[in-house]
Amino acid sequence: MNKGGEDQHILAITNVTGKECRIEIPMSDIGSFESRWYDLVERKAWSAENQTLCITQQPYDFTWL
């Protein structure tokens, strides 16, 4: 997405299992090196550490960053 000449990324993640799931996403895999991410639905901030974004999702949870 491009807003005002600045590239933006939206990352949508869905846990389709009945179990809690921990996800580790290397920033290099998605082509972004942003360290701060914001959940657009839950209004919660997430931070990437050591170029890896770690998210824990509850069963059937979704996250839009």
PDB file with one MODEL, atoms N, CA, C and O in Angstrom:
MODEL        1
ATOM      1  N   MET A   1       0.843  -1.152   0.000  1.00  0.00           N
ATOM      2  CA  MET A   1       0.000   0.000   0.000  1.00  0.00           C
ATOM      3  C   MET A   1       0.900   1.230   0.000  1.00  0.00           C
ATOM      4  O   MET A   1       1.951   1.230   0.641  1.00  0.00           O
ATOM      5  N   ASN A   2       0.501   2.255  -0.701  1.00  0.00           N
ATOM      6  CA  ASN A   2       1.283   3.476  -0.771  1.00  0.00           C
ATOM      7  C   ASN A   2       0.394   4.639  -0.363  1.00  0.00           C
ATOM      8  O   ASN A   2      -0.623   4.906  -1.003  1.00  0.00           O
ATOM      9  N   LYS A   3       0.776   5.323   0.693  1.00  0.00           N
ATOM     10  CA  LYS A   3       0.006   6.460   1.184  1.00  0.00           C
ATOM     11  C   LYS A   3       0.954   7.632   1.352  1.00  0.00           C
ATOM     12  O   LYS A   3       1.852   7.596   2.194  1.00  0.00           O
ATOM     13  N   GLY A   4       0.762   8.648   0.570  1.00  0.00           N
ATOM     14  CA  GLY A   4       1.612   9.827   0.676  1.00  0.00           C
ATOM     15  C   GLY A   4       3.045   9.569   0.273  1.00  0.00           C
ATOM     16  O   GLY A   4       3.959  10.199   0.804  1.00  0.00           O
ATOM     17  N   GLY A   5       3.263   8.637  -0.676  1.00  0.00           N
ATOM     18  CA  GLY A   5       4.600   8.347  -1.144  1.00  0.00           C
ATOM     19  C   GLY A   5       5.386   7.413  -0.238  1.00  0.00           C
ATOM     20  O   GLY A   5       6.565   7.163  -0.491  1.00  0.00           O
ATOM     21  N   GLU A   6       4.761   6.893   0.815  1.00  0.00           N
ATOM     22  CA  GLU A   6       5.446   6.021   1.767  1.00  0.00           C
ATOM     23  C   GLU A   6       4.860   4.608   1.668  1.00  0.00           C
ATOM     24  O   GLU A   6       3.643   4.433   1.744  1.00  0.00           O
ATOM     25  N   ASP A   7       5.721   3.608   1.500  1.00  0.00           N
ATOM     26  CA  ASP A   7       5.244   2.224   1.440  1.00  0.00           C
ATOM     27  C   ASP A   7       4.764   1.771   2.806  1.00  0.00           C
ATOM     28  O   ASP A   7       5.386   2.067   3.826  1.00  0.00           O
ATOM     29  N   GLN A   8       3.649   1.048   2.815  1.00  0.00           N
ATOM     30  CA  GLN A   8       3.104   0.471   4.036  1.00  0.00           C
ATOM     31  C   GLN A   8       2.810  -0.993   3.781  1.00  0.00           C
ATOM     32  O   GLN A   8       2.501  -1.384   2.655  1.00  0.00           O
ATOM     33  N   HIS A   9       2.905  -1.801   4.819  1.00  0.00           N
ATOM     34  CA  HIS A   9       2.614  -3.221   4.709  1.00  0.00           C
ATOM     35  C   HIS A   9       1.446  -3.562   5.625  1.00  0.00           C
ATOM     36  O   HIS A   9       1.342  -3.018   6.724  1.00  0.00           O
ATOM     37  N   ILE A  10       0.574  -4.451   5.186  1.00  0.00           N
ATOM     38  CA  ILE A  10      -0.470  -5.012   6.024  1.00  0.00           C
ATOM     39  C   ILE A  10      -0.272  -6.514   6.018  1.00  0.00           C
ATOM     40  O   ILE A  10      -0.209  -7.147   4.965  1.00  0.00           O
ATOM     41  N   LEU A  11      -0.175  -7.070   7.213  1.00  0.00           N
ATOM     42  CA  LEU A  11       0.060  -8.494   7.376  1.00  0.00           C
ATOM     43  C   LEU A  11      -1.168  -9.084   8.059  1.00  0.00           C
ATOM     44  O   LEU A  11      -1.484  -8.703   9.186  1.00  0.00           O
ATOM     45  N   ALA A  12      -1.873 -10.016   7.394  1.00  0.00           N
ATOM     46  CA  ALA A  12      -3.059 -10.663   7.953  1.00  0.00           C
ATOM     47  C   ALA A  12      -2.700 -12.104   8.306  1.00  0.00           C
ATOM     48  O   ALA A  12      -2.227 -12.861   7.459  1.00  0.00           O
ATOM     49  N   ILE A  13      -2.930 -12.474   9.570  1.00  0.00           N
ATOM     50  CA  ILE A  13      -2.576 -13.803  10.066  1.00  0.00           C
ATOM     51  C   ILE A  13      -3.821 -14.419  10.705  1.00  0.00           C
ATOM     52  O   ILE A  13      -4.517 -13.754  11.472  1.00  0.00           O
ATOM     53  N   THR A  14      -4.103 -15.681  10.393  1.00  0.00           N
ATOM     54  CA  THR A  14      -5.256 -16.369  10.954  1.00  0.00           C
ATOM     55  C   THR A  14      -4.837 -17.714  11.516  1.00  0.00           C
ATOM     56  O   THR A  14      -4.159 -18.489  10.841  1.00  0.00           O
ATOM     57  N   ASN A  15      -5.234 -17.994  12.740  1.00  0.00           N
ATOM     58  CA  ASN A  15      -5.020 -19.304  13.346  1.00  0.00           C
ATOM     59  C   ASN A  15      -6.278 -20.121  13.085  1.00  0.00           C
ATOM     60  O   ASN A  15      -7.318 -19.850  13.686  1.00  0.00           O
ATOM     61  N   VAL A  16      -6.207 -21.103  12.213  1.00  0.00           N
ATOM     62  CA  VAL A  16      -7.368 -21.918  11.852  1.00  0.00           C
ATOM     63  C   VAL A  16      -7.412 -23.227  12.640  1.00  0.00           C
ATOM     64  O   VAL A  16      -8.110 -24.165  12.256  1.00  0.00           O
ATOM     65  N   THR A  17      -6.669 -23.287  13.735  1.00  0.00           N
ATOM     66  CA  THR A  17      -6.653 -24.492  14.569  1.00  0.00           C
ATOM     67  C   THR A  17      -7.407 -24.235  15.875  1.00  0.00           C
ATOM     68  O   THR A  17      -7.697 -23.089  16.219  1.00  0.00           O
ATOM     69  N   GLY A  18      -7.713 -25.286  16.578  1.00  0.00           N
ATOM     70  CA  GLY A  18      -8.369 -25.200  17.874  1.00  0.00           C
ATOM     71  C   GLY A  18      -7.385 -25.067  19.011  1.00  0.00           C
ATOM     72  O   GLY A  18      -7.758 -25.242  20.171  1.00  0.00           O
ATOM     73  N   LYS A  19      -6.127 -24.760  18.706  1.00  0.00           N
ATOM     74  CA  LYS A  19      -5.080 -24.652  19.723  1.00  0.00           C
ATOM     75  C   LYS A  19      -4.397 -23.294  19.650  1.00  0.00           C
ATOM     76  O   LYS A  19      -4.357 -22.658  18.596  1.00  0.00           O
ATOM     77  N   GLU A  20      -3.851 -22.852  20.808  1.00  0.00           N
ATOM     78  CA  GLU A  20      -3.040 -21.641  20.819  1.00  0.00           C
ATOM     79  C   GLU A  20      -1.834 -21.851  19.910  1.00  0.00           C
ATOM     80  O   GLU A  20      -1.265 -22.942  19.866  1.00  0.00           O
ATOM     81  N   CYS A  21      -1.451 -20.820  19.196  1.00  0.00           N
ATOM     82  CA  CYS A  21      -0.366 -20.941  18.219  1.00  0.00           C
ATOM     83  C   CYS A  21       0.606 -19.776  18.373  1.00  0.00           C
ATOM     84  O   CYS A  21       0.200 -18.614  18.402  1.00  0.00           O
ATOM     85  N   ARG A  22       1.895 -20.102  18.470  1.00  0.00           N
ATOM     86  CA  ARG A  22       2.944 -19.069  18.501  1.00  0.00           C
ATOM     87  C   ARG A  22       3.587 -19.032  17.116  1.00  0.00           C
ATOM     88  O   ARG A  22       4.012 -20.059  16.588  1.00  0.00           O
ATOM     89  N   ILE A  23       3.650 -17.849  16.546  1.00  0.00           N
ATOM     90  CA  ILE A  23       4.165 -17.661  15.193  1.00  0.00           C
ATOM     91  C   ILE A  23       5.405 -16.783  15.255  1.00  0.00           C
ATOM     92  O   ILE A  23       5.394 -15.737  15.903  1.00  0.00           O
ATOM     93  N   GLU A  24       6.466 -17.198  14.590  1.00  0.00           N
ATOM     94  CA  GLU A  24       7.678 -16.396  14.482  1.00  0.00           C
ATOM     95  C   GLU A  24       7.884 -16.056  13.011  1.00  0.00           C
ATOM     96  O   GLU A  24       8.038 -16.944  12.171  1.00  0.00           O
ATOM     97  N   ILE A  25       7.884 -14.771  12.713  1.00  0.00           N
ATOM     98  CA  ILE A  25       7.970 -14.307  11.327  1.00  0.00           C
ATOM     99  C   ILE A  25       9.247 -13.504  11.138  1.00  0.00           C
ATOM    100  O   ILE A  25       9.363 -12.399  11.669  1.00  0.00           O
ATOM    101  N   PRO A  26      10.212 -14.042  10.388  1.00  0.00           N
ATOM    102  CA  PRO A  26      11.407 -13.250  10.076  1.00  0.00           C
ATOM    103  C   PRO A  26      11.012 -12.072   9.169  1.00  0.00           C
ATOM    104  O   PRO A  26      10.348 -12.267   8.152  1.00  0.00           O
ATOM    105  N   MET A  27      11.411 -10.886   9.532  1.00  0.00           N
ATOM    106  CA  MET A  27      11.057  -9.711   8.746  1.00  0.00           C
ATOM    107  C   MET A  27      11.567  -9.815   7.313  1.00  0.00           C
ATOM    108  O   MET A  27      10.943  -9.280   6.397  1.00  0.00           O
ATOM    109  N   SER A  28      12.680 -10.488   7.110  1.00  0.00           N
ATOM    110  CA  SER A  28      13.221 -10.644   5.758  1.00  0.00           C
ATOM    111  C   SER A  28      12.288 -11.484   4.875  1.00  0.00           C
ATOM    112  O   SER A  28      12.291 -11.316   3.655  1.00  0.00           O
ATOM    113  N   ASP A  29      11.496 -12.382   5.464  1.00  0.00           N
ATOM    114  CA  ASP A  29      10.563 -13.211   4.688  1.00  0.00           C
ATOM    115  C   ASP A  29       9.424 -12.403   4.089  1.00  0.00           C
ATOM    116  O   ASP A  29       8.873 -12.780   3.055  1.00  0.00           O
ATOM    117  N   ILE A  30       9.065 -11.291   4.730  1.00  0.00           N
ATOM    118  CA  ILE A  30       7.959 -10.490   4.209  1.00  0.00           C
ATOM    119  C   ILE A  30       8.440  -9.188   3.567  1.00  0.00           C
ATOM    120  O   ILE A  30       7.632  -8.362   3.142  1.00  0.00           O
ATOM    121  N   GLY A  31       9.745  -9.016   3.503  1.00  0.00           N
ATOM    122  CA  GLY A  31      10.302  -7.856   2.815  1.00  0.00           C
ATOM    123  C   GLY A  31      10.129  -6.550   3.559  1.00  0.00           C
ATOM    124  O   GLY A  31      10.109  -5.480   2.952  1.00  0.00           O
ATOM    125  N   SER A  32      10.004  -6.636   4.876  1.00  0.00           N
ATOM    126  CA  SER A  32       9.864  -5.426   5.686  1.00  0.00           C
ATOM    127  C   SER A  32      10.792  -5.526   6.885  1.00  0.00           C
ATOM    128  O   SER A  32      10.993  -6.603   7.446  1.00  0.00           O
ATOM    129  N   PHE A  33      11.341  -4.414   7.261  1.00  0.00           N
ATOM    130  CA  PHE A  33      12.223  -4.405   8.422  1.00  0.00           C
ATOM    131  C   PHE A  33      11.697  -3.451   9.491  1.00  0.00           C
ATOM    132  O   PHE A  33      12.457  -2.910  10.295  1.00  0.00           O
ATOM    133  N   GLU A  34      10.373  -3.258   9.479  1.00  0.00           N
ATOM    134  CA  GLU A  34       9.728  -2.450  10.509  1.00  0.00           C
ATOM    135  C   GLU A  34       9.863  -3.166  11.844  1.00  0.00           C
ATOM    136  O   GLU A  34       9.745  -4.390  11.909  1.00  0.00           O
ATOM    137  N   SER A  35      10.108  -2.415  12.902  1.00  0.00           N
ATOM    138  CA  SER A  35      10.223  -3.043  14.216  1.00  0.00           C
ATOM    139  C   SER A  35       8.929  -2.913  15.023  1.00  0.00           C
ATOM    140  O   SER A  35       8.714  -3.672  15.969  1.00  0.00           O
ATOM    141  N   ARG A  36       8.070  -1.963  14.660  1.00  0.00           N
ATOM    142  CA  ARG A  36       6.806  -1.777  15.377  1.00  0.00           C
ATOM    143  C   ARG A  36       5.635  -2.069  14.456  1.00  0.00           C
ATOM    144  O   ARG A  36       5.551  -1.554  13.341  1.00  0.00           O
ATOM    145  N   TRP A  37       4.735  -2.907  14.949  1.00  0.00           N
ATOM    146  CA  TRP A  37       3.528  -3.274  14.214  1.00  0.00           C
ATOM    147  C   TRP A  37       2.326  -3.024  15.115  1.00  0.00           C
ATOM    148  O   TRP A  37       2.433  -3.111  16.338  1.00  0.00           O
ATOM    149  N   TYR A  38       1.191  -2.715  14.513  1.00  0.00           N
ATOM    150  CA  TYR A  38      -0.007  -2.391  15.276  1.00  0.00           C
ATOM    151  C   TYR A  38      -1.165  -3.225  14.759  1.00  0.00           C
ATOM    152  O   TYR A  38      -1.454  -3.220  13.562  1.00  0.00           O
ATOM    153  N   ASP A  39      -1.837  -3.948  15.666  1.00  0.00           N
ATOM    154  CA  ASP A  39      -2.995  -4.766  15.303  1.00  0.00           C
ATOM    155  C   ASP A  39      -4.186  -3.848  15.056  1.00  0.00           C
ATOM    156  O   ASP A  39      -4.654  -3.174  15.973  1.00  0.00           O
ATOM    157  N   LEU A  40      -4.674  -3.822  13.829  1.00  0.00           N
ATOM    158  CA  LEU A  40      -5.753  -2.924  13.440  1.00  0.00           C
ATOM    159  C   LEU A  40      -7.097  -3.311  14.040  1.00  0.00           C
ATOM    160  O   LEU A  40      -7.987  -2.468  14.149  1.00  0.00           O
ATOM    161  N   VAL A  41      -7.261  -4.580  14.435  1.00  0.00           N
ATOM    162  CA  VAL A  41      -8.519  -5.056  15.005  1.00  0.00           C
ATOM    163  C   VAL A  41      -8.507  -4.947  16.533  1.00  0.00           C
ATOM    164  O   VAL A  41      -9.416  -4.357  17.116  1.00  0.00           O
ATOM    165  N   GLU A  42      -7.501  -5.503  17.173  1.00  0.00           N
ATOM    166  CA  GLU A  42      -7.412  -5.524  18.630  1.00  0.00           C
ATOM    167  C   GLU A  42      -6.806  -4.248  19.219  1.00  0.00           C
ATOM    168  O   GLU A  42      -6.849  -4.026  20.429  1.00  0.00           O
ATOM    169  N   ARG A  43      -6.244  -3.421  18.346  1.00  0.00           N
ATOM    170  CA  ARG A  43      -5.596  -2.170  18.775  1.00  0.00           C
ATOM    171  C   ARG A  43      -4.493  -2.439  19.792  1.00  0.00           C
ATOM    172  O   ARG A  43      -4.430  -1.835  20.863  1.00  0.00           O
ATOM    173  N   LYS A  44      -3.634  -3.369  19.410  1.00  0.00           N
ATOM    174  CA  LYS A  44      -2.525  -3.785  20.265  1.00  0.00           C
ATOM    175  C   LYS A  44      -1.223  -3.633  19.488  1.00  0.00           C
ATOM    176  O   LYS A  44      -1.166  -3.929  18.295  1.00  0.00           O
ATOM    177  N   ALA A  45      -0.182  -3.174  20.168  1.00  0.00           N
ATOM    178  CA  ALA A  45       1.117  -3.013  19.517  1.00  0.00           C
ATOM    179  C   ALA A  45       1.947  -4.283  19.656  1.00  0.00           C
ATOM    180  O   ALA A  45       1.905  -4.957  20.685  1.00  0.00           O
ATOM    181  N   TRP A  46       2.702  -4.603  18.604  1.00  0.00           N
ATOM    182  CA  TRP A  46       3.633  -5.728  18.585  1.00  0.00           C
ATOM    183  C   TRP A  46       4.985  -5.192  18.159  1.00  0.00           C
ATOM    184  O   TRP A  46       5.061  -4.267  17.350  1.00  0.00           O
ATOM    185  N   SER A  47       6.041  -5.758  18.689  1.00  0.00           N
ATOM    186  CA  SER A  47       7.388  -5.327  18.316  1.00  0.00           C
ATOM    187  C   SER A  47       8.200  -6.509  17.819  1.00  0.00           C
ATOM    188  O   SER A  47       8.163  -7.595  18.397  1.00  0.00           O
ATOM    189  N   ALA A  48       8.938  -6.281  16.735  1.00  0.00           N
ATOM    190  CA  ALA A  48       9.868  -7.290  16.225  1.00  0.00           C
ATOM    191  C   ALA A  48      11.184  -7.128  16.970  1.00  0.00           C
ATOM    192  O   ALA A  48      11.706  -6.021  17.099  1.00  0.00           O
ATOM    193  N   GLU A  49      11.710  -8.234  17.455  1.00  0.00           N
ATOM    194  CA  GLU A  49      13.009  -8.222  18.114  1.00  0.00           C
ATOM    195  C   GLU A  49      13.948  -9.119  17.337  1.00  0.00           C
ATOM    196  O   GLU A  49      13.574 -10.212  16.911  1.00  0.00           O
ATOM    197  N   ASN A  50      15.183  -8.644  17.155  1.00  0.00           N
ATOM    198  CA  ASN A  50      16.176  -9.391  16.365  1.00  0.00           C
ATOM    199  C   ASN A  50      15.634  -9.730  14.975  1.00  0.00           C
ATOM    200  O   ASN A  50      15.860 -10.822  14.455  1.00  0.00           O
ATOM    201  N   GLN A  51      14.914  -8.771  14.386  1.00  0.00           N
ATOM    202  CA  GLN A  51      14.359  -8.911  13.034  1.00  0.00           C
ATOM    203  C   GLN A  51      13.356 -10.058  12.914  1.00  0.00           C
ATOM    204  O   GLN A  51      13.176 -10.617  11.832  1.00  0.00           O
ATOM    205  N   THR A  52      12.694 -10.414  14.044  1.00  0.00           N
ATOM    206  CA  THR A  52      11.672 -11.463  14.038  1.00  0.00           C
ATOM    207  C   THR A  52      10.461 -10.971  14.817  1.00  0.00           C
ATOM    208  O   THR A  52      10.585 -10.489  15.943  1.00  0.00           O
ATOM    209  N   LEU A  53       9.290 -11.099  14.202  1.00  0.00           N
ATOM    210  CA  LEU A  53       8.039 -10.735  14.848  1.00  0.00           C
ATOM    211  C   LEU A  53       7.434 -12.003  15.433  1.00  0.00           C
ATOM    212  O   LEU A  53       7.161 -12.953  14.701  1.00  0.00           O
ATOM    213  N   CYS A  54       7.220 -12.028  16.749  1.00  0.00           N
ATOM    214  CA  CYS A  54       6.650 -13.199  17.433  1.00  0.00           C
ATOM    215  C   CYS A  54       5.245 -12.843  17.910  1.00  0.00           C
ATOM    216  O   CYS A  54       5.046 -11.867  18.632  1.00  0.00           O
ATOM    217  N   ILE A  55       4.276 -13.656  17.491  1.00  0.00           N
ATOM    218  CA  ILE A  55       2.872 -13.417  17.830  1.00  0.00           C
ATOM    219  C   ILE A  55       2.281 -14.702  18.381  1.00  0.00           C
ATOM    220  O   ILE A  55       2.524 -15.782  17.843  1.00  0.00           O
ATOM    221  N   THR A  56       1.505 -14.590  19.454  1.00  0.00           N
ATOM    222  CA  THR A  56       0.765 -15.737  19.982  1.00  0.00           C
ATOM    223  C   THR A  56      -0.703 -15.488  19.715  1.00  0.00           C
ATOM    224  O   THR A  56      -1.259 -14.463  20.109  1.00  0.00           O
ATOM    225  N   GLN A  57      -1.327 -16.454  19.033  1.00  0.00           N
ATOM    226  CA  GLN A  57      -2.744 -16.340  18.722  1.00  0.00           C
ATOM    227  C   GLN A  57      -3.522 -17.425  19.447  1.00  0.00           C
ATOM    228  O   GLN A  57      -3.052 -18.550  19.619  1.00  0.00           O
ATOM    229  N   GLN A  58      -4.720 -17.059  19.865  1.00  0.00           N
ATOM    230  CA  GLN A  58      -5.637 -18.005  20.481  1.00  0.00           C
ATOM    231  C   GLN A  58      -6.319 -18.827  19.371  1.00  0.00           C
ATOM    232  O   GLN A  58      -6.231 -18.469  18.196  1.00  0.00           O
ATOM    233  N   PRO A  59      -6.994 -19.923  19.738  1.00  0.00           N
ATOM    234  CA  PRO A  59      -7.685 -20.723  18.718  1.00  0.00           C
ATOM    235  C   PRO A  59      -8.633 -19.860  17.866  1.00  0.00           C
ATOM    236  O   PRO A  59      -9.402 -19.057  18.395  1.00  0.00           O
ATOM    237  N   TYR A  60      -8.563 -20.040  16.557  1.00  0.00           N
ATOM    238  CA  TYR A  60      -9.418 -19.360  15.576  1.00  0.00           C
ATOM    239  C   TYR A  60      -9.298 -17.837  15.636  1.00  0.00           C
ATOM    240  O   TYR A  60     -10.229 -17.116  15.274  1.00  0.00           O
ATOM    241  N   ASP A  61      -8.168 -17.367  16.088  1.00  0.00           N
ATOM    242  CA  ASP A  61      -7.904 -15.927  16.209  1.00  0.00           C
ATOM    243  C   ASP A  61      -7.399 -15.373  14.881  1.00  0.00           C
ATOM    244  O   ASP A  61      -6.900 -16.121  14.041  1.00  0.00           O
ATOM    245  N   PHE A  62      -7.527 -14.079  14.696  1.00  0.00           N
ATOM    246  CA  PHE A  62      -6.959 -13.426  13.521  1.00  0.00           C
ATOM    247  C   PHE A  62      -6.296 -12.137  13.958  1.00  0.00           C
ATOM    248  O   PHE A  62      -6.718 -11.505  14.927  1.00  0.00           O
ATOM    249  N   THR A  63      -5.268 -11.755  13.246  1.00  0.00           N
ATOM    250  CA  THR A  63      -4.501 -10.543  13.548  1.00  0.00           C
ATOM    251  C   THR A  63      -4.251  -9.808  12.238  1.00  0.00           C
ATOM    252  O   THR A  63      -3.793 -10.403  11.263  1.00  0.00           O
ATOM    253  N   TRP A  64      -4.547  -8.538  12.219  1.00  0.00           N
ATOM    254  CA  TRP A  64      -4.235  -7.685  11.067  1.00  0.00           C
ATOM    255  C   TRP A  64      -3.245  -6.641  11.524  1.00  0.00           C
ATOM    256  O   TRP A  64      -3.555  -5.779  12.346  1.00  0.00           O
ATOM    257  N   LEU A  65      -2.054  -6.734  10.978  1.00  0.00           N
ATOM    258  CA  LEU A  65      -0.999  -5.785  11.338  1.00  0.00           C
ATOM    259  C   LEU A  65      -0.676  -4.888  10.159  1.00  0.00           C
ATOM    260  O   LEU A  65       0.190  -4.019  10.263  1.00  0.00           O
TER     261      LEU A  65
ENDMDL
END
